[in-house]
């Protein structure tokens, strides 16, 4: 049954044209004695056959366009840059790792780091990451040197390939630092305290929950929401994003944050 349906789907236009030709010949033979009727029937069937041929041609063009679009999408998929990156602890320091999980090689040309105070650090790089391979990049020592307890920062990469160039997603990381300025642990996300003041009275409104935030831009958006809620509830200063003692205990108990040790 499936073979018959496939055959019909493939050859329906041809069969319809063939049936029309046979039908037209039968009518012509029947009305052969009446030239006027035979001529009229011949013209009618010629018009129907032409219309069908136009429809078949249009369908052929449409199928070809669809096939071309699929091939183009497949080509773009195969030639786009696909990368993963993170920050790991390595010999008392922190470094960025970049994995190429796509099919084409790409060049990491720039490493961008943004600190919580807004300071930006840009490192120019010229290192190729081959398909299926992974490379590491050093981070500035100032991220952990002479900094007590922890440091939070954003990381973004600029990449270039033969077919495209662009920037990776922006991701935040938190590193925990020993008294000798050695990196102890790296976590994915923002684990630092994020204080927010009430815009109406200027008083401290509480620490903001930084859970599930990907980067500082997300944190600033949440901060705007929290400020709006603090202003609306001043002087009680209530917000859905206020960090409570219970929430802090829960975070410490569950060990919130993804450890980056790869």
Secondary structure in CASP SS format (residue, H / E / C, confidence):
PFRMAT SS
TARGET T0000
AUTHOR 0000-0000-0000
METHOD secondary structure of the structure
MODEL  1
X C 1.00
X H 1.00
X H 1.00
X H 1.00
X H 1.00
X H 1.00
X H 1.00
X H 1.00
X H 1.00
X H 1.00
X H 1.00
X H 1.00
X H 1.00
X H 1.00
X H 1.00
X H 1.00
X H 1.00
X H 1.00
X H 1.00
X H 1.00
X H 1.00
X H 1.00
X H 1.00
X H 1.00
X H 1.00
X H 1.00
X H 1.00
X H 1.00
X H 1.00
X H 1.00
X C 1.00
X C 1.00
X C 1.00
X C 1.00
X H 1.00
X H 1.00
X H 1.00
X H 1.00
X H 1.00
X H 1.00
X H 1.00
X H 1.00
X H 1.00
X H 1.00
X H 1.00
X H 1.00
X H 1.00
X H 1.00
X H 1.00
X H 1.00
X H 1.00
X H 1.00
X H 1.00
X H 1.00
X H 1.00
X H 1.00
X H 1.00
X H 1.00
X H 1.00
X H 1.00
X H 1.00
X H 1.00
X H 1.00
X H 1.00
X H 1.00
X H 1.00
X H 1.00
X H 1.00
X H 1.00
X H 1.00
X H 1.00
X H 1.00
X H 1.00
X H 1.00
X H 1.00
X H 1.00
X H 1.00
X H 1.00
X C 1.00
X C 1.00
X C 1.00
X C 1.00
X E 1.00
X E 1.00
X E 1.00
X E 1.00
X E 1.00
X E 1.00
X E 1.00
X E 1.00
X C 1.00
X C 1.00
X E 1.00
X E 1.00
X E 1.00
X E 1.00
X E 1.00
X E 1.00
X E 1.00
X E 1.00
X C 1.00
X C 1.00
X C 1.00
X C 1.00
X C 1.00
X E 1.00
X E 1.00
X E 1.00
X E 1.00
X E 1.00
X E 1.00
X E 1.00
X E 1.00
X E 1.00
X E 1.00
X C 1.00
X C 1.00
X C 1.00
X C 1.00
X E 1.00
X E 1.00
X E 1.00
X E 1.00
X E 1.00
X E 1.00
X E 1.00
X E 1.00
X E 1.00
X E 1.00
X C 1.00
X C 1.00
X C 1.00
X C 1.00
X E 1.00
X E 1.00
X E 1.00
X E 1.00
X E 1.00
X C 1.00
X C 1.00
X H 1.00
X H 1.00
X H 1.00
X C 1.00
X C 1.00
X C 1.00
X C 1.00
X C 1.00
X C 1.00
X E 1.00
X E 1.00
X E 1.00
X E 1.00
X E 1.00
X E 1.00
X E 1.00
X E 1.00
X E 1.00
X E 1.00
X E 1.00
X C 1.00
X C 1.00
X C 1.00
X C 1.00
X E 1.00
X E 1.00
X E 1.00
X C 1.00
X C 1.00
X C 1.00
X E 1.00
X E 1.00
X E 1.00
X E 1.00
X E 1.00
X E 1.00
X E 1.00
X C 1.00
X C 1.00
X C 1.00
X C 1.00
X C 1.00
X E 1.00
X E 1.00
X E 1.00
X E 1.00
X E 1.00
X E 1.00
X C 1.00
X C 1.00
X C 1.00
X C 1.00
X C 1.00
X C 1.00
X E 1.00
X E 1.00
X E 1.00
X C 1.00
X C 1.00
X C 1.00
X C 1.00
X C 1.00
X C 1.00
X E 1.00
X E 1.00
X E 1.00
X E 1.00
X E 1.00
X C 1.00
X C 1.00
X C 1.00
X C 1.00
X C 1.00
X C 1.00
X C 1.00
X H 1.00
X H 1.00
X H 1.00
X H 1.00
X H 1.00
X H 1.00
X H 1.00
X H 1.00
X H 1.00
X H 1.00
X H 1.00
X H 1.00
X H 1.00
X H 1.00
X H 1.00
X H 1.00
X H 1.00
X C 1.00
X C 1.00
X C 1.00
X C 1.00
X C 1.00
X C 1.00
X C 1.00
X C 1.00
X C 1.00
X E 1.00
X C 1.00
X C 1.00
X H 1.00
X H 1.00
X H 1.00
X H 1.00
X H 1.00
X H 1.00
X H 1.00
X H 1.00
X H 1.00
X H 1.00
X C 1.00
X C 1.00
X C 1.00
X E 1.00
X E 1.00
X C 1.00
X C 1.00
X C 1.00
END
